[in-house]
Amino acid sequence: MNQTRPATTAREIIAWLGVLILFCCAIGSLVSLFWVNVVELPVYTIQGDSYATISERDLMKFAGIEAWYVVCAILIGPGVGWVAWRWFRPLGWPAAVIAAVAGLGTGVICLWCGDLFGPGSFAERIADADPGELVEAAVELRAVSAVWAWPLASVAPALVISLFSRPDTQP
């Protein structure tokens, strides 16, 4: 009887997991470059008494940082999940878990690189600012729940493919 699933060894799985980690790091860093360049950062104004103030309009820009991060997750996450599913589908249901973890890892790398590619440490920049100077906020998330958009978007292809295909006809 012909077996439809190729046999995979632990060594092959570990090697492909390493490749997937490198893939996620590359994609996460590239997406963070886009994210950093597309967001409009809020600006604080340094007052004469060393207080920083921010306008209501700039306060709304904080929501834009999270919104663009989630948009990146929705656009890129399914691709990451699809790659993980294609590489690990012989494992069965763990492929969906691997896809979700790959998405989460990509999102975390994007977040970390966004901080690196952004304007720098907000605390240091605001401490060095003189009165009247404008200081951009850091590229960071205030709503940590936005990170969960990445694994949700990444696991979607695995779930849809599993739902609409028979085990012997999966792509």
N, C-alpha and C positions, 0 to 999 in steps of 0.2 A: 504494500500500500504506500502510495506517495505522500510524503509529509508536506503540508502547505507552508509551515513555518520553518525558516532556516534555524539550525541550531546555533546558539551564540554561547561563547565561553565567557567566563568571568573576565579574562584578560581583554577580550574584544569589547566588552561592555565598559570596562574601566577606561580603555583607550578612547572609545567614542564619547564617554562622559568628559574626558579631558578636552577633546575637540569641541564639545558643546560648551564647556566653560569658556574656552578661548573665543568661540563664536559670540557668546552672550556678552563678554567683556568688550569685544570690538563693536558690536551693535549698540550696546549701552553707551559707550563713549561717543560714538557717532551721533546717536540720538540726542545726547546731552549737548553737543555742539549746536544742533538745530534748536533745541529747547532754550538754551541760553541766548541765542541770537533772535529768537522770535518774541520772547516776553518783553514787555515794557515794565521796567522795574520802578517801584515807588521811590520817591525821593524825599529825604528828610532835610529840613532847613535848620541849620545850627543858629540858635539865637545868641544874643550878646551875653546872656547869663548862663551859657553853656548847656542850655536845654535844647533838645531837638524836637521840632514840631513837624507834623505831616498833615497835608490837606485831606479833605474827605475824598477827593478824586484819587489821590494817591493811595488812600486806604483801599479803594476798590481794586487797585492793581494787584494787591496781594492775592485776590481771588483769581486773577488772570494767570498767575504763576502756577497755581494748582490746576487750573483748567487746561492750560497748554500741556502740562505733564500728563494729565489723563488723556488728552487728545493723542499725544505720542504713544501712550499705552494702547489705545484703541486702534491706532494705525499700524503699529509695529508689533505689538504683542501677538496677534494671530500668526504672523510670519514666523516668529520665534517658536511658537507652539507647533506650527506645522512642520518645521524642520525637526524639532525634537520628536514629534510623532513619527515622521518618516524614518528617522534613524533608529528609534527604539520600539517600533510597533510589534516586532516579534516577541517582545516581553509580555504583551497583553496589557492589562489594566495599569501596571506601573508606568507605562509610557505616558499616560495622562498625568500622573503625579510628577514625572520628570519634566513634562511640558510646563506644568504650573510652577515648579521650582525654577526652571530656566527663565520663565517670565519674571518671577520675583527677583531673581538674580540680575536680570537685565535692567529691571527698574531700579534696583539698589545701585548698580553701577552708574546708571544715568543720573541718579540723584547725587551720588558722590562726585562724579565728574562735573556735574553742573556747578557744584560748589568750587571745584578747582578752576573751571573755565570762566566762572563768573567774575564779578569785580573784586573778589577777595574777602577777607575777614571783615565783617561789618563792625565788630567791636573795635578792631584796630583802626579802621578808617574813621569811625565816628570819634574815637578818642583823640586822633590827630587833627581833626577838623577845626578850623578857625571860625569865629562868628561870621555869619552871612554865607558860609559855604554850603553847597548842596551835596548830600551824601546819598548815593544809591543804596537801597536795601540789598541784602544778599539774595542769591538765587537759592532759595530753600523752601521746603514745604512747611506750612503751618498746620495743615490737615494731613496727618500721617496716614489717614485712611485712603488717600489718593494712591499710595503705593500698592494697595490691593487691586487696583485696576489692572496692573500688569499680569499677575497670575490668572485673574479672571479672563482677560482677553487672550492669554496664551493657551489656556486649556480649552477654549471654545472650539478650535479646529478638531482636536482629538475627540471631543464629545460629539460633534456633528458627524464626523466621519464614522465613528463607532455606531451612531444611531442609525445612519442611513446605509450601512453596508453590512453584508454578511461576512462572517469571519474568513471565508475562503475567497472573497472578492475584494478585500481591502486593498487600496492603492499602494 
